């Protein structure tokens, strides 16, 4: 473990987070904490990695950790666990999120923002002391999983799935996330941090009832690029697996 980059991926037991962990574990360069609201689901996901010999992965580089983005207590407990076991964190990948909830308009906004924005921000603050202790090359990294739906340019000018008339609450939470990301990028740049947001594309995951047209294994490449890509290519920007995206 001592020679590996320590990574925490929230929402890592399924979807994009799972495939990012699968791909990063295979390199042998990372030790990855698979964050999940339900610890047993992370344990089952790691078991899946072990049993699926058809994919390239190294589950020995992955361990489960419980973290619920809607619970400050859970977030603080996770940070304390990492502090006590490792004393540092090198890369924080904020991937957990929700796209839909029932209730009144106010209740929908509150729940989606609570997870996607408030939970992510609380998690950054909880883990900043550990990220500041990172001394490995490629450390002091924070990456938010955003969405092309966050682009105001595309919302105003595009048709189809990017038309601003659709997914108003969810996409506004991702636009807000991008601003939070830029704020941290500017605040922390002087300390050597690299902070970014990623657009994995419209992937078929549980988030959208598997309606997406893109393979999440491909979308996960954007998450990985945000986490380990060159600063000049990703810092203070929203990126996909190849390029920067418009605000």
N, C-alpha and C positions, 0 to 999 in steps of 0.2 A: 504493500500500500504506500510506503514512504516515497517511492519513486513515481507514483501516479498522481495525476491531477484529480482533486476531489470535487465532484460535481453533485449538486442537488437538482433534481427535476421534479417540480410539483405536477400533480396529475400525471404521474409517470406509469401508472399501471395499465393504461389502455391508450388507444388511438395514437396520435402524433408523438406524445411523450414516450410511449412504449417503444415505438419504432426508432425514435432518436436514441433511446437507451440501448436498444438492440444493436444499432450500428456503432455507437460510440464504444460499447463494451468490447466489440470485436477488435478494436485497434490495439488493445492492451495498454493504452496510454492513460486511461481514466479509471477511477474507482467511483461508481455512481450510486448515489442514494436515491432510490425510487420512492418518491413521495406519493402518498395516497391517503384519502380521508379514512379509508378502512384498511387497516394493516393486513388483514387476511387477503384482501384483493391484491395487494402488492406481493405478498408471499406466493399467491397462486400465479401471478404474472411471471415471477422469477422461475417458478416450477415449469411454466410453459416454455420459457427460454431454454431450460435444461432439457426438456423432452423433445423439442423440435430440432432435430439434427439436420433438417434440410436448409436451415438458415445459418448464416455466419454470425455467431454471437459467442460471448464468453460470460456466462452467468456468474462465474466466480468473481467477476469484477462488479457485481451488483448486489446491493443489500436494501431491504425495505426500511422505510421510516414513515411513521404516521404524521400527517400534517393536513389539517382542514383549513382551507383559506377563509372560511366564514367564522373561525374561532380564534380569537387572539390568544387564548390559553393554549390551544393546540400549537399555534405557531411558535409561541415562546418556549413551550416544552420541546419542540423539535430543535430549536436553536440551542437550547441547553444540552440536549442529547449530543448534538454535533460538537459543541464546545468541549464537553467532558470526554468524548471519545477521540476527537481528532485535533481540537484546539484551533482549527482554522476551516475555512471553506474557500475554494478557488474559483468555482463557477456556479452561479445561481441562475437556473433556467425556470422562469415563471410561466408555466404552461397550463396550469389548472384554470378552468373557466366554464361558464355555462352560457347558453345561447337563448334559452327560453324558460319561462316559469309562468304559472297561472296566477291569477289574482287581478286586482284593480290595476290601473295604469301606474299609480304610485307604488303599489306593492311590487309590480314587475320591475320597474326602474330600481327600486331599493335592493331587491334580491340580486339582480344581475350586476349592478354596480358594487354591491357588497362583496361579491366574489371576485369579479374581474378587475376592479380598481382598488377598493379599500383593502381587500385581502392581499393583493399583490404588493401594495405600498407598505402595509404592516410587515409583510414578510421581508421586504428589502430592508426596512429599518431594523428588524430583529437580527438579520444576518450580516448587516454591515460591519459590526465589530470583528466578526470572523473573516469576512472578505478582506478587511484591511490587514489581517495577519497573514494573508497569502504572500508567499515569497517565490513561488514556482513561476517559471516562464509560462505565459499564457493565463496567469491568474488574474484576480481582481476583475472578473467579468460578470455582467448582469445582462440577461437576455429575456425580453418579454415576448411571448407568443401573441402577436397581433393578428391582423387580417387585412386583406385588400379592401374589405368592406369599410375599413377605417378611412380610406382615402376620400377626402372631400371633393377633390377633382373628379375622381371616377364617379362618385355619387351624383355629382351635378351634371356630368356629361355623358355617362354611359347608359346603355340599355341592358336588358337581361338581368343577371344576378347582381350586378354592381349598381343598378339603378337605385338612387337614393330613396325611392318610394318604398323600398322593401327593407325589412329587418331593422327598423329604425332604432329600437332600444339597444339591441346587441351591437350594432355598428357604432352607435354613439359612444358606447362603453369602450370600444376599441380605439376610437379617435381620442377619447380622454386618456386612454392608456399610452398612446403615442406621446401626448404632451407630458405625462408623468415621466416617461422614458427620457425625453429630451431634457427635462428638468434635472434628472439625476445625472445624465451625461455631462451637462454643463457644470453641475456642482462637483462632480467627482473626477473630472478629467485631470485636474491638477495633482491628484493623488495616484495617477497612473491607471485609472479604471477605463474599461471599454464597456459602453452600455449601448444596447441596440434593441430594436423590435423586429420581429420576423413575420413575413407573410407566407404561410405554407401553401396557400391556394385553397380551392374548394374541394377538400378531401372527404372521402367517404368515411366518417367516423360516427361514434355514438352521439356526438354533439349535434349532428344534423340528421339523425336517424338513418345514417349511411346513404344519404341522397347525393352526396358529392360525387363529381365525375373524376376526381384525381385520386390516384393510389396514395394512401397516407405514408407509405414507405418513401415515396418521392417527396411528399410534403415535409417529411422529417428532415430532409437534407437542408431545408431553409433554417430549421431550428439549430442544426449543427453548425451551419455557416455563421449564424449570429453568435453562437457560443465560442467559436474558435477562429473565426475569420480574421483577416488582417484588419487592424484598426481603421486604416484609410478607407476600407471598403464598407465597413458596417457601423462605425461609431456615430451615434446621434442620428441614425437613419432607420427607416423601415426597409428591410431587404427580403427578397426571395432567395432561391438557391443560386441565382446568377447575378442579380442587379438590384439597385435601389428602386424603391417604389415612390410614386408621387404622393405628396400630402393631400 
